[in-house]
Amino acid sequence: MPEIAVKDNARTKLALSYQWMVILAGAAILGISTYYQGIPDLTGALSLAVLATIAESQAVPVGGKMAISVGFALDFCALLIYGPVTAMWVVFLSLLFSINNVKGQGYKHLFNIPLHFTLFNCMNLAISIFAAGKLYELLGGKYIYSAGLDSMVTMAETLKFLSPMLPFLILTIMTHIIINTSVITFYLAIQSGVKAFSQWMYNFRWAVINLIIIGIIGVTITLVYRQFKSLGLLIFMAPLLLARYTFVQYIKMREVYLNTIKTLTAAIEAKDKYTMGHSQRVEDYSRRIAFELKLTPDRMEMLRYAALLHDIGKIGVAEAILNKPDRLSDDEFETIRQHPMIGSRILEDVDFLKNAVKIILSHHERYDGKGYPMAICEDNIPIEAQIMSVADTYDAMTSDRPYRKAKSHEEALKEIQAMSGTQFSPKVVDAFQKALSKGGFLP
C-alpha cells in the first residue's frame, strides 16, 4: 500500500539522520577531548587497540543480529589504565578495523560495509565508554596511569589500588551498557516503528549479564596487563579463545537442531503439497504475536520450534486424506484430528523439544473448551498454543486448499475477530491485529 511505503521511506531517512547525529557527536567528543587531554601512552594504547581488534574480529553472532565479543573487556582495561580518551580510541580503532566472518555473507569489514553503519557502531561505543569514564571520575575513581602508578607492576598492588573503587567500577560498567544499548535501541525503534522498550527487551535483556561479566573480565585483564604488559594479554587471550570455541560449538549445535527441524518440516510438506511454506508462515506470524505479548526470548524460541513442527503428526495421516479435493467425511476428519497426538508422540523423547511438545499437542484447543484433543479452555491452554492457533488459522484461511480458494486478508481477519472469545483468546487476537498493522517490521 502506498501509505506504508511512504512511512517506510520516512523511517529510513529519520534513522539515517539519527545515525549521523551519533557519528558527529562521537567525532566531536573524540576530537575535542584528544586535543585537550591527549593520549598519555601511545605504545600502550596501540597494543590494546590491536588486541581489541583481534577480539572484535572473533565476535560470535547470536540470533542473526547480535554478537558476543570480549572486546569490551579490553576497552574497559584501557579505561582503567589510561582514562576515557585512550579508551575511546581503542574502541574506535578496534571496531573500525575488525573483520568478521558472517555466515552466508563472507568476511565483513570496513571496505564492504556502508561507512555510516561502521562509524555509527564505532561512535556509539566511543560515546558510551567516554560517558562511563566521566561518571567514574565524578564518583572519585582514579586511573592507574594518571595516578602516577606507572611503575606499579604486580597484580597484588594493582588489585589493592582498584579494590576501594569496586562499587564505582560496577556502576561504570552499567553506565556503558545502558548508554550503548539505548543508542542502538532508539535506532531500531525509529527504523521499525516498534516501541523502544520492547526493542530493548527483545534485543538486549539477554546480553546485560554477559556484558557485566565481560566488564569484570576487563578488571582481571587490567591486573594481568599491569604485571606482564602485552605478553600477559596474549597469554590471557588463550582461555578466552577457548571459551569462544566452546560457545561456537554450542551455537552450531543449536543450528543442527534447527536444521533437523526444518528437514522434518520439509518431509511434512513433501507429503501435503497444499501446505508448502505453511509452517514457515505460521512460525513468522506466531513470532510477531509473541513479540506483541512480550514473551521471553526463551519462550519465543520454543514457540518457533513448535510452529515449524506443529503439523508433523500429519506424517501418520494417509496422503489420500491430506490431499483430498473435496470436504472430508466425519471419519476422515476424525483421522486428521489425531495429528496433534501423533506429533507429540513423535517428538516426546527429543529432550530439547519437551516444551514444544506441549504447544504442538494443544494448538487445536479452543478458548471456549470445544477444541481437541483434550477440550481444555482459556488459561489451561499454553499461551504459545493460543498464539499458534490464531497464526495457523489465519494462514490456512489465506492459502488455497484442495476444496476452496484462499480468502482475502480482510475476510480472514474479520472471521478471526468474530471468533475472539470463542475459538481464540481475545488478547491474542488483539496482539495479532497489532502485529499485522506493523507490516514487515520486526526486530
Secondary structure, DSSP 8 states (H G I E B T S, - for coil): -HHHHHHHHHHHHHHHHHHHHHHHHHHHHHHHHHHHH--S-HHHHHHHHHHHHHHHTT-EEETTTEEE-SHHHHHHHHHHHH-HHHHHHHHHHHHHH--EEETTTEEE-TTTS-HHHHHHHHHHHHHHHHHHHHHHHHTT---TTTTT-TT---HHHHHHHHGGGHHHHHHHHHHHHHHHHHHHHHHHHHHH---HHHHHHHHTTTHHHHHHHHHHHHHHHHHHHHHHHHHHHHHHHHHHHHHHHHHHHHHHHHHHHHHHHHHHHHHHHHH-GGGTTHHHHHHHHHHHHHHHTT--HHHHHHHHHHHHHTTGGGGGS-HHHHT-SS---HHHHHHHTTHHHHHHHHHTT-GGGHHHHHHHHHTT--TTS--SSS---GGGS-HHHHHHHHHHHHHHHTS-BTTB----HHHHHHHHHHTBTTTB-HHHHHHHHHHHHTTT---
